[in-house]
Amino acid sequence: MSSVFGSRRFDRSQATAGLVVGDLLVLATFLAIGELRHDVNPITSPLVFADTIAPFFIGWLVAALALGTYGSRARQSVRDAVLLAGGTWIVAASIGLLLRSTRFFHGDSPLTFAAVVTGFGLLFFVVWRGLAAAVS
């Protein structure tokens, strides 16, 4: 049995490395914007920001590896890239929201927060991955 990193779910290439870095930057950027909108400065309050972002990073990594978001299919077409990124974000946001509702992370997951984080994350990831696929 091959590992996730040795299978078609994770393409070991420089292009994949770029997607990983880009995805994590997109996630950090859109969550930082949200923090700033709630008067939390990620630079002056890095531990608060880390606690906000951690459940969604975990969710993204779990979902991305489970769904093959870093496989060769992620760059086959703009359509595939967008669908894969969107589906991954919906799963990742669900995991992140569930983690935030535990005692291990601050905050909770009221319906309004769940809708906003899922919707904006979906927008950010679909645009980013669509552009990345279009230029590759």
Phi, psi and omega per residue, in radians:
M1 nan 2.255 -3.117
S2 -1.525 2.680 3.122
S3 -1.348 2.961 3.096
V4 -1.019 -0.700 -3.091
F5 -1.331 -0.255 3.139
G6 -1.818 0.084 -3.076
S7 -1.878 -3.080 3.105
R8 -1.229 -0.142 3.135
R9 -1.318 -0.318 -3.137
F10 -2.442 1.895 -3.135
D11 -1.505 1.999 -3.137
R12 -1.395 1.574 3.133
S13 -2.587 2.926 3.107
Q14 -1.153 -0.617 3.112
A15 -1.099 -0.706 3.100
T16 -1.142 -0.724 3.098
A17 -1.019 -0.701 3.084
G18 -1.099 -0.689 3.105
L19 -1.148 -0.729 3.133
V20 -1.055 -0.872 -3.140
V21 -1.076 -0.799 3.129
G22 -1.069 -0.756 3.130
D23 -1.066 -0.782 -3.120
L24 -1.190 -0.602 3.063
L25 -1.187 -0.718 3.090
V26 -1.067 -0.806 3.132
L27 -1.066 -0.836 3.140
A28 -1.108 -0.699 -3.116
T29 -1.137 -0.855 -3.076
F30 -1.235 -0.541 3.058
L31 -1.286 -0.581 3.067
A32 -1.136 -0.703 3.088
I33 -1.046 -0.765 3.100
G34 -1.077 -0.741 3.112
E35 -1.079 -0.783 3.135
L36 -1.077 -0.645 3.097
R37 -1.144 -0.361 3.117
H38 -1.873 0.409 3.068
D39 1.062 0.556 3.017
V40 -1.993 2.100 3.134
N41 -1.615 2.027 -3.118
P42 -1.057 -0.452 -3.136
I43 -1.342 -0.777 -3.101
T44 -1.508 -0.262 3.104
S45 -2.245 1.085 -3.031
P46 -1.126 -0.540 -3.139
L47 -1.253 -0.646 3.072
V48 -1.123 -0.770 3.128
F49 -1.113 -0.743 3.114
A50 -1.052 -0.689 3.128
D51 -1.203 -0.517 3.091
T52 -1.287 -0.755 -3.006
I53 -1.435 -0.511 -3.046
A54 -0.935 -0.842 -3.111
P55 -1.093 -0.556 -3.135
F56 -1.394 -0.576 2.993
F57 -1.077 -0.815 3.115
I58 -1.033 -0.844 3.130
G59 -1.023 -0.756 -3.135
W60 -1.116 -0.815 -3.103
L61 -1.117 -0.742 3.115
V62 -1.113 -0.864 -3.112
A63 -1.123 -0.751 -3.105
A64 -1.100 -0.744 3.126
L65 -1.237 -0.650 -3.141
A66 -1.208 -0.628 -3.057
L67 -1.670 -0.069 3.131
G68 1.324 0.563 -3.087
T69 -1.126 -0.340 3.124
Y70 -1.904 0.369 3.051
G71 -1.480 3.066 -3.109
S72 -1.105 -0.453 3.137
R73 -1.072 -0.448 -3.100
A74 -1.098 -0.304 -3.112
R75 -2.109 0.159 -3.082
Q76 -1.209 -0.692 3.136
S77 -2.735 2.844 3.097
V78 -1.091 -0.722 -3.140
R79 -1.029 -0.869 3.132
D80 -1.065 -0.755 -3.116
A81 -1.075 -0.775 -3.109
V82 -1.188 -0.801 3.138
L83 -1.114 -0.731 -3.135
L84 -1.174 -0.770 3.124
A85 -1.136 -0.756 3.138
G86 -1.104 -0.800 3.116
G87 -1.122 -0.691 3.119
T88 -1.115 -0.759 -3.135
W89 -1.116 -0.690 3.134
I90 -1.068 -0.755 3.083
V91 -1.165 -0.798 -3.111
A92 -1.088 -0.748 3.128
A93 -1.110 -0.689 3.108
S94 -1.084 -0.762 3.101
I95 -1.114 -0.812 3.139
G96 -1.053 -0.738 3.126
L97 -1.153 -0.694 3.077
L98 -1.113 -0.743 3.111
L99 -1.103 -0.686 3.125
R100 -1.152 -0.393 -3.135
S101 -1.480 0.027 3.086
T102 -1.646 3.018 3.134
R103 -1.370 -0.083 -3.089
F104 -1.410 -0.324 -3.128
F105 -2.299 2.638 3.121
H106 -1.315 2.834 3.104
G107 1.491 3.040 3.054
D108 -2.388 -2.940 -3.060
S109 -2.266 1.170 3.057
P110 -1.109 2.798 -3.069
L111 -0.988 -0.694 -3.129
T112 -1.117 -0.751 3.115
F113 -1.122 -0.758 3.140
A114 -1.036 -0.754 -3.131
A115 -1.169 -0.748 -3.108
V116 -1.180 -0.855 -3.098
V117 -1.161 -0.657 3.123
T118 -1.208 -0.802 -3.117
G119 -1.127 -0.859 -3.134
F120 -1.207 -0.681 3.079
G121 -1.062 -0.744 3.115
L122 -1.040 -0.802 3.117
L123 -1.048 -0.875 -3.120
F124 -1.057 -0.825 -3.090
F125 -1.214 -0.688 -3.139
V126 -1.143 -0.761 3.131
V127 -1.134 -0.846 -3.126
W128 -1.039 -0.896 -3.078
R129 -1.218 -0.583 3.073
G130 -1.106 -0.786 3.099
L131 -1.135 -0.749 3.134
A132 -1.050 -0.735 3.140
A133 -1.231 -0.622 -3.100
A134 -1.184 -0.566 -3.113
V135 -1.604 -0.161 -3.129
S136 -1.582 nan nan
